Amino acid sequence: MLQVAVVGSGPSGVYAAQTLVQRDGPPEVRVDVLDRLPCPYGLVRYGVAPDHEKIKSLQNNLRTVLEHERVRFVGGVEIGPGTLPPDRLLGLYHAVVYCVGAAADRRLGVPGEDLPGSHSATEFVSWYSAHPDVLTDGFQQDGFVRGVESAVVIGVGNVAVDVARILARGATELLPTDMPDAALGVLADSRVREVHMVGRRGPSQARFTTKELRELGSLPDTDIVVDPAELALDPAYNDPSGLPAAARRNVEVLRGWARNQTPGRARRIRLRFFLRPVALQAGADGRVASVRCERTLPDGRGGVTGTGRFEDVDAQLVLRSVGYRGVPLDGLPFDPALGTVPHAAGRVLRDGVPSPGEYVAGWIKRGPTGVIGTNRPCAKETVLSLLADAPELARKAVPDDPLAALRADGLRPVEWAGWLAIERAEAELGRSLGRGVVKIPDWAGLRAAAREASG
């Protein structure tokens, strides 16, 4: 029996586990899927917007894998020198596949970025998705939108669209979701009336998908405002025929909105292009009050150049959504320039040489690119490398039950029964609030619920 640990229970990790156990032996493979959190599914649980029920239903597919007879979910286990070092983990398994994602947000690098009221979009997403780290970091007390009438979202990708949409949605529309009750209450009292999405390049280079973009146009009592003159700065705007299909569809949607604008509803989402934030400016209270942007123009080489003309956009809340970066995991090699672990077809490289039994998949392997489905072929490539190495890996002596060894080390893993207890507790919480399932937003609540499984 080949014992494999997969670190990370998001799509990349679960797809790796699925590929491992679907193959025909020998050797037969058993997989433990480890996660720092007591809950599985990674960004499908804590990154997909609560009003995206179809995407969130992917959890059902991931669940099927985690319930496989040769797969175990092992939550509440953090990998690192203070808990479970990578070298100790590798001593318990024939192979370890790290699928730990890209946890750090890229920064703007402009003055005022750390003013109160300025956050990463990921922090906002984690808040309304009930990530337990949010309470630890103090964002729950802030509530993000209290006292905010105008918000700026910096970026024009799908995450930017998500947070703009949540800012503009009414509480009635969010009530059926699993959003934590405290966040729902804050959003219900929101006075946000204007949301600006700001991109430094043009509409033909925006990263959002057309499906996400169109959703903005279906929001109740919300105007979508675009400036035709701003759109026309993009050379491809007037004739998008030469663009890739996705970019062409985006431009066509924006052109339709530019032709049919009838402002006058309660809320507005303004899509702004060719504006580069250069500073966040404080008000009298010391909080962010506006974003200074420089007008840019295409440079003819796919980038933009500054014009020296500036515009201040009022904002009491700024959310940056300009990409992610991988973070080093103590005990593993790391390429700081790429934000990834060096590898060859998924095999971890130490000093340029494959490290026996160590593998990577997902964002920590390829960088923060692609959609959820991109993780499947990425994980498959890594698993094929692992399986090619299996005859040599299987010669190493490892414990018959690594989980027993983890407990002997003083760890208290949350197994699948513990996760099912959390699910039951969240269903009961929702019933008590007159809602559907409602997420438990804090570590103490999750741990208490998981303990119910052990009596």
Secondary structure, DSSP 8 states (H G I E B T S, - for coil): -EEEEEE--SHHHHHHHHHHHHS--SS-EEEEEE-SSSS-STHHHHTS-TT-HHHHTHHHHHHHHHTSTTEEEEBS--BSTTSB-HHHHHHHSSEEEE-----EE-----TTTTSTTEEEHHHHHHHHTT-THHHHHTHHHH-SSTT-SEEEEE--SHHHHHHHHHHHS-HHHHTTS---HHHHHHHHT----EEEEE-SS-GGG----HHHHHHHHTSTTEEEEE-HHHHTTSTTTS-GGGS-HHHHHHHHHHHHHHHS----SSEEEEEE-SEEEEEEEE-TTSSEEEEEEEEEEE-SSSSEEEEEEEEEEE-SEEEE-S-EE----TTS--BTTTTB--EETTEEEETTEEEEEEEE-THHHH-S-S-GGGHHHHHHHHHHHHHHHHHHHTTS---S-HHHHHHHTT---B-HHHHHHHHHHHHHHHHHTTSS-----SHHHHHHHHHGGG-
